[in-house]
Structure formats: C-alpha cells, structure tokens
C-alpha cells in the first residue's frame, strides 16, 4: 500500500492510496491528525465541527508568509491579489457543489449569518407563509420572527415519532393548503442536526412545483454527503465550511439561485454593497451580484483557505468519506443496541431510521433504567 502527497503549483495536495478504506483512514490519521493520538483524544463531533488537517494549515500559513495581501476594496497590487484569491475560492465553492452556472456564492460569517440574510431579505408580507420541519436548526426557526413581524404566518410540519422522518401526508397537505399565499417559503435540513435524518431532497422540486421557494440548510449534510446543485435546485442553501474541513472557522456561505437573487430585498446598504451612494442624494444603487450581501470587508486572509480545504476533501473523495461514516455509525449502533441491564432489558432506545442510507453520523437515543424508563437528560 502506498500513500503520498504530490505538490501542485497551487500548493494543494492530492492523496492517492491503494487498499481498503480502513487502511486509508488509518494512514490519513497518522499523517494529518496525529495530534488525536498524541493527546489521547476520541473526537466524535464531525457534524458540529470537523478537524483541520495538518497539511491544510501548513499550506495556508505558507500562503500567508509568502506574499502581501490588502483590503479587496481597492485597486493596488496587494488588494488585487486578495481579490483574485477570494474570487478563486468563490469559484471553487461553486464547482464543488456543481453550481457554477445557476448560483451566486455569498460569503458570510457562518451558516447562521447566511440564514439571517434569507430571513431579513425574503419579501414576507401579510399574505406570506413560512413552512418548516420540526427538526430545523434554531437559526432556521428564527426566520419565523421575520415572517411574523411582516404579518405572515408559519407552520411546522410534524415528524413521525419512531423514525423522525417527515410526515409525507402532512407535508403534502401543507404544501397544497396555501395555494393563495404570496411569497411562500419552505425550509428544511438536508440532514437534521437533531437526529441525523437525511430528508428526501425530492421535496425541493415538489414544493417549487406548487409555487414555494425552498431554503435548504445543508450545513450538517455537506461534510459527509455529496450535494449536486445541478440535480437538486433549492433557491437558497446555507453552508458552513469548518464543518467540512475544520479550518477556517468563521466563514460560511449562502448559495442563491440566480433566478431568485432579485427576490431578496436588502433593507439597507453597507460598505462594499453599493455601486453608488452620496450624502447629497437620498437613493443608492446596490451591487448586482454576491457583493450586494457581503457587508463590509470579507475575511480575505482566510477565505483562500477554503480552496485548499475543498481540494483536501476532493483528494479523499466524498464517497469514501460517506462510506466511512456509514460504517462507523453501523458499528456504533450495533454495539449500543447490544447493551443490556442485568435483567435483560435494553439499556438504549434509539430513534430515527434503521436504514443507514437515510441518516448521517448523528445518533439520537434515550438511556433507560432496568424498568425501561428513560433517564432524564
């Protein structure tokens, strides 16, 4: 078995291997994540925050050392270099999600900031309706406040109790129920932060065919699953990059379908978001692309690390990562289900799908006493 890193002019790395996934990841752990073993860590939170690879930060620090970078809001050589590198990272993100032709990539502080843009700028009104599943992240739940403040209503679609999947009958009825509403928004997670359930992305097209716009929270999904936006086409997608490759933190993005870009009505302007404004004139002209929503100066020193992080993930292969997470999840579930009290009753009661194709690496469960009563959290 051979493993090696091949230097490329862009200082990214490609990992090549022969052998099983287990052998591959054992070697990858030694090369890129040896601090886990040195410090005797067991790290399980690959949904909340991934770990950065050693080569990723080495190459980014080399990038910072080798040149001079200025604020992109200028035309001097250092600023132009920063602009070029941020542009390359933006293009890399769009290629990674196969979204180059149809989407804008708006860099944000995190996935929550991306969701806030939708909540703040979506044209909710008195005849609007916001539909969301009961297992959304709180940053999605918070959008209901924007809807209510403008006179609109919201509804939660229930989940099945046992497997925590979307109640298809209820969802279908709710999508059909609000035919007369204006500016209807459906929001659901591609993979639930709460339960790990992967909801069918077919709901996107179904909702759109009934006049709904769709917000897909992909933050927990994309670290271990492939999202191809040329196949499924939600109108808005929120992403957080450190969840995918660990570094840098503090950067996410909102992917906006170009056909729905002008639907978002920004209620104010800030530095970098306008093409023209004057203290002598009450109006202003917003930028016509991603810059409209990137308030102030973007994180131009860290954003280029996104390109290297996505290169690293592509070098491993998302399919390989998905297989590995599925394998480890299956092992853990089997061992937890085998745990018994001395009287033979199960120690663990699990919720969510039993089909691992329908869930990610997050497991939700109760711990029961010998009388099968759940211990409170």
C-alpha positions in Angstrom: 0.0 0.0 0.0 1.3 3.5 -0.9 0.3 6.9 0.3 1.9 10.1 -0.8 1.3 13.8 -1.2 2.0 15.4 -4.5 2.8 19.1 -4.6 1.0 21.2 -7.2 1.7 24.8 -8.1 -1.4 25.9 -6.2 0.0 24.3 -3.0 -2.9 21.9 -2.7 -2.4 18.2 -2.2 -3.8 15.0 -3.7 -4.0 11.9 -1.6 -3.6 8.7 -3.5 -4.0 5.2 -2.0 -4.4 1.6 -2.6 -6.1 -0.8 -0.2 -9.2 -0.7 2.0 -11.0 2.4 3.4 -9.9 1.3 6.9 -6.2 1.2 5.8 -6.6 4.5 4.0 -8.1 6.3 7.0 -5.6 4.8 9.5 -2.8 6.2 7.4 -4.6 9.5 6.9 -5.0 9.8 10.7 -1.3 9.2 11.2 -0.3 11.8 8.6 -2.9 14.5 9.1 -4.5 14.1 12.5 -1.7 12.6 14.7 -2.5 15.1 17.4 -5.5 13.0 18.3 -3.3 10.1 19.3 -0.6 12.2 20.9 -3.2 13.8 23.2 -5.3 10.6 23.5 -8.5 12.2 22.1 -11.6 10.4 20.9 -13.3 13.1 18.8 -16.9 12.5 17.7 -18.4 15.8 16.7 -18.0 15.7 12.9 -21.3 17.4 12.5 -20.7 20.3 14.8 -17.1 20.9 13.8 -14.7 18.9 11.7 -10.9 18.7 12.5 -8.4 20.5 10.2 -5.7 18.5 8.5 -2.1 19.3 9.3 -1.2 19.9 5.6 -4.2 22.3 5.3 -2.9 24.7 7.9 0.7 24.2 6.9 -0.1 25.3 3.3 -2.3 28.2 4.4 0.4 29.5 6.7 2.8 29.2 3.9 0.4 31.2 1.8 0.2 33.9 4.4 4.0 34.1 4.7 4.9 34.2 1.0 3.1 37.4 -0.1 1.4 40.6 0.9 -2.4 40.9 0.8 -4.5 44.1 1.1 -8.2 45.0 1.5 -10.0 43.9 -1.6 -11.9 47.2 -1.8 -9.1 48.9 -3.7 -7.1 48.5 -6.9 -3.5 48.5 -5.6 -1.4 45.3 -6.3 -1.9 43.8 -2.8 -5.7 44.4 -3.0 -5.9 43.0 -6.5 -4.1 39.8 -5.3 -6.6 39.4 -2.4 -9.5 39.9 -4.8 -8.1 37.3 -7.2 -7.7 34.7 -4.4 -11.2 35.4 -3.0 -12.6 35.1 -6.4 -10.8 31.8 -7.0 -12.2 30.5 -3.7 -15.7 31.6 -4.6 -15.4 29.8 -8.0 -14.1 26.7 -6.2 -17.1 26.6 -3.9 -19.5 26.8 -6.9 -17.6 24.0 -8.7 -17.6 21.8 -5.6 -21.4 21.9 -5.5 -21.7 21.8 -9.3 -23.4 25.2 -9.1 -21.3 27.4 -11.4 -24.0 28.3 -13.9 -27.0 28.8 -11.7 -25.9 30.2 -8.3 -24.2 33.1 -6.6 -21.9 32.3 -3.7 -22.2 34.9 -0.9 -19.6 34.6 1.8 -20.9 35.0 5.4 -19.5 34.7 8.9 -21.2 31.3 9.3 -24.3 29.3 8.3 -26.4 31.2 10.7 -25.4 34.5 9.1 -26.4 33.0 5.7 -29.8 32.1 7.1 -30.2 35.6 8.5 -29.8 37.1 5.0 -32.8 35.0 3.9 -34.9 35.9 6.9 -34.1 39.6 6.6 -34.4 39.9 2.9 -37.1 37.5 1.8 -40.2 39.5 0.9 -42.5 38.2 3.6 -45.9 40.1 3.7 -49.3 39.7 5.2 -50.2 37.0 2.7 -47.0 35.0 3.1 -46.5 31.6 4.7 -43.3 30.1 6.2 -43.4 26.3 6.3 -40.6 24.4 8.2 -40.0 21.0 9.6 -39.9 20.3 13.3 -36.2 19.4 13.4 -34.7 22.6 11.9 -31.7 24.3 13.4 -32.7 27.2 15.7 -31.1 29.6 13.1 -33.8 28.4 10.7 -36.5 28.5 13.4 -35.6 32.2 14.0 -36.7 33.1 10.5 -40.3 32.8 11.7 -39.8 36.0 13.6 -39.2 37.9 10.3 -42.3 36.4 8.8 -44.5 37.2 11.8 -43.1 40.8 12.0 -44.4 41.4 8.5 -47.8 39.9 9.2 -47.2 36.5 7.7 -47.9 33.1 9.3 -45.8 30.0 9.8 -46.5 26.3 10.3 -44.4 23.3 11.4 -44.7 20.1 9.6 -44.6 17.2 12.0 -42.3 14.2 12.0 -43.0 10.5 12.5 -42.3 9.7 16.2 -40.4 6.5 15.7 -38.1 7.2 12.8 -38.2 11.1 12.9 -38.7 11.3 9.1 -41.0 13.9 7.6 -44.7 13.0 7.7 -45.3 12.9 4.0 -49.1 13.2 4.2 -48.9 16.3 6.4 -46.2 17.8 4.3 -48.1 17.3 1.1 -51.3 18.8 2.6 -49.4 21.8 3.9 -47.8 22.5 0.6 -51.1 22.3 -1.2 -53.1 24.2 1.5 -51.6 27.6 1.0 -52.2 28.0 -2.7 -53.4 31.6 -2.4 -50.5 32.8 -0.3 -47.9 35.1 -1.8 -44.1 34.5 -1.2 -44.2 31.1 0.3 -41.0 29.7 1.8 -40.3 26.1 2.8 -37.2 25.4 4.9 -35.8 22.0 5.9 -32.4 20.5 6.7 -30.8 18.2 4.2 -29.6 16.3 7.3 -31.0 17.1 10.7 -28.7 18.5 13.3 -31.0 16.9 15.9 -31.5 13.4 14.7 -29.1 12.8 11.8 -32.0 12.0 9.5 -31.4 12.8 5.8 -34.7 14.1 4.4 -35.6 13.4 0.8 -34.3 16.2 -1.4 -37.2 15.5 -3.8 -39.3 17.8 -1.5 -37.5 20.7 -3.2 -38.9 20.1 -6.7 -42.3 19.1 -5.2 -42.6 22.4 -3.3 -41.4 24.5 -6.2 -44.0 23.0 -8.5 -46.6 24.2 -6.1 -45.3 27.8 -6.0 -43.0 27.6 -3.0 -39.4 28.9 -2.7 -37.1 26.5 -0.9 -34.4 27.1 1.7 -32.2 24.1 2.2 -30.0 24.0 5.4 -27.1 21.9 4.1 -24.6 22.7 7.0 -24.8 19.2 8.6 -25.2 17.4 5.2 -22.3 18.5 3.1 -19.4 17.4 5.4 -20.2 13.8 4.6 -22.5 13.7 1.6 -22.4 15.0 -2.0 -24.7 17.9 -2.8 -25.1 18.4 -6.6 -26.9 21.6 -7.3 -27.3 20.8 -10.9 -29.6 18.0 -10.0 -31.5 19.4 -7.0 -32.0 23.1 -7.2 -33.2 24.8 -4.0 -33.5 28.5 -4.1 -31.3 29.2 -1.1 -28.6 26.9 0.5 -26.7 27.6 3.7 -23.2 26.1 4.3 -20.6 26.3 7.0 -17.0 25.5 5.9 -15.4 24.5 9.2 -17.9 21.7 9.4 -16.5 20.3 6.2 -12.7 20.6 6.8 -12.1 22.3 10.1 -10.3 25.4 9.1 -11.0 28.3 8.9 -13.8 28.9 11.3 -15.9 32.0 11.0 -16.7 31.6 7.3 -19.9 30.2 5.7 -21.8 30.9 2.6 -25.3 31.4 1.2 -25.8 29.9 -2.3 -28.6 31.8 -4.0 -30.1 30.6 -7.3 -29.6 33.4 -9.8 -33.3 33.3 -10.9 -34.3 34.1 -7.3 -31.5 36.6 -6.5 -33.6 39.7 -7.0 -36.4 38.2 -4.9 -34.3 39.1 -1.8 -34.9 42.7 -0.9 -32.0 44.1 1.1 -33.4 46.7 3.6 -30.2 48.7 3.9 -26.8 49.2 2.4 -23.3 48.9 3.9 -19.7 49.3 2.8 -19.0 47.2 -0.2 -22.6 46.5 -1.1 -23.3 49.6 -3.3 -22.1 50.7 -6.6 -23.1 54.4 -6.0 -24.3 56.4 -2.9 -23.9 60.0 -1.9 -24.7 62.1 1.2 -26.3 64.6 -1.2 -28.7 62.1 -2.7 -31.2 60.0 -0.7 -31.1 57.0 -3.0 -28.5 54.3 -3.6 -27.6 51.6 -6.1 -26.9 48.1 -4.8 -24.3 45.8 -6.4 -25.9 43.4 -8.8 -24.2 40.2 -7.7 -22.9 38.5 -4.5 -21.4 41.8 -3.3 -24.9 43.1 -2.5 -25.0 40.9 0.6 -21.3 40.9 1.7 -21.3 43.8 4.2 -18.0 45.4 4.8 -14.7 43.7 4.1 -14.8 39.9 3.6 -12.3 37.7 5.5 -9.8 38.0 2.7 -6.9 36.3 4.6 -8.9 33.1 5.5 -11.2 32.7 2.5 -8.4 31.4 0.3 -8.0 28.5 2.7 -11.4 27.3 1.6 -9.9 26.4 -1.8 -7.3 24.3 -0.1 -9.8 22.7 2.2 -12.1 21.7 -0.6 -9.1 20.3 -2.5 -8.2 18.2 0.5 -11.8 16.8 0.7 -11.8 16.1 -3.0 -8.5 14.3 -2.6 -10.0 11.9 -0.1 -13.3 11.7 -2.0 -16.8 12.4 -0.6 -18.0 8.9 -1.5 -15.1 7.5 0.6 -15.9 9.8 3.5 -19.6 8.8 3.3 -18.8 5.1 3.3 -16.5 5.6 6.3 -19.1 7.5 8.4 -21.8 4.9 7.5 -19.5 2.1 8.5 -18.6 3.6 11.9 -22.3 4.6 12.5 -23.4 1.0 11.9 -20.7 -0.4 14.2 -21.7 2.0 17.0 -25.5 1.3 16.6 -24.9 -2.4 16.7 -22.8 -2.2 19.9 -25.2 0.2 21.6 -28.2 -2.0 20.8 -26.4 -4.9 22.3 -26.1 -3.2 25.7 -28.4 -4.8 28.4 -29.2 -4.4 32.1 -28.7 -7.5 34.3 -32.4 -8.2 34.0 -32.0 -8.4 30.2 -33.8 -5.1 29.3 -32.2 -2.9 26.8 -30.1 0.0 28.1 -30.5 2.1 25.0 -33.6 3.1 23.0 -32.7 4.6 19.6 -34.8 6.8 17.4 -34.5 7.6 13.7 -34.3 5.4 10.6 -32.8 2.0 10.7 -31.7 2.3 7.1 -28.3 4.0 7.1 -28.9 5.5 3.7 -31.5 7.7 5.4 -29.3 9.0 8.2 -25.9 10.5 8.8 -23.5 10.1 11.7 -25.7 11.7 14.4 -27.5 9.3 16.6 -30.4 10.2 18.9 -31.3 7.9 21.8 -32.6 7.5 25.3 -30.8 5.7 28.2 -33.2 3.5 30.1 -33.2 2.2 33.6 -33.8 -1.5 34.3 -37.6 -0.8 34.3 -37.3 0.6 30.7 -37.9 4.2 32.0 -35.8 6.8 30.3 -33.3 8.7 32.4 -33.9 12.5 32.0 -31.3 14.3 30.0 
